[in-house]
Amino acid sequence: MSPGYFGGKIDNRRAGPGARIHLPVAVEGALRSIGEGHFSQGDGESNGIGLEMSLTGTIRLRLHKAGTDTVPEVRGLTAPVIETPEAWAIQSFGFGNHLRALGRSAQTAVYTRASVDHALRTAFRQGRRFPMDVHGLTEDDAHALLSVAADFSVTQVADGDFGVHVTIRRSIFRRSAGSAPLSGP
């Protein structure tokens, strides 16, 4: 299976103990499957060989229904967002939904049509949208934020639709010591 906006094959090392992973609901009933743990992985998985491990843990699923009061991190959510105490990593792929975009031959065509360039452009668009939706930034401010305070990294190139993520530090949304946060947690 190729990676996807629904959370399949994220392969991002930030999705570890203590992280929250926000996923858009892709099908009626919000079905979820969890697997393929990696013992170790850096950014840019290149050959599909990882140090695989069994997964044991406590997973809590929470459905945030559209149109209701919800946590800011899921406003406008169209891709996986990995939330850690230090940062948000917005996960992007070259094709937002390769199954829809590439039609009947999607499972094979994604391997010849995907590119890191497409994934980077998608990461930029989603990374710009995130502070606008979550923190109320203007488009110009969100664009500036990406230039001075965000990091773009290749997540993986081994599984069809290449992954790029943009990491935005949570600390940039807090004022100096003693002040309340500008917004967010």
Secondary structure, 3 states (H helix, E strand, C coil): CCCCCCCCCCCCCCCCCCCEEECCCCCCCCCCCCCCEEEECCCCECCCCCEEECCCCCCCCCCCCCCCCCCHHHCCCCCCEEECCCEEEEEEECCCCHHHHHHHHHHHHHHHHCCHHHHHHHHHHHHHHHHHHHHCCCHHHHHHHHHHHEEEEEEECCCCCCEEEEEEEHHHHECCCCCCECCCC
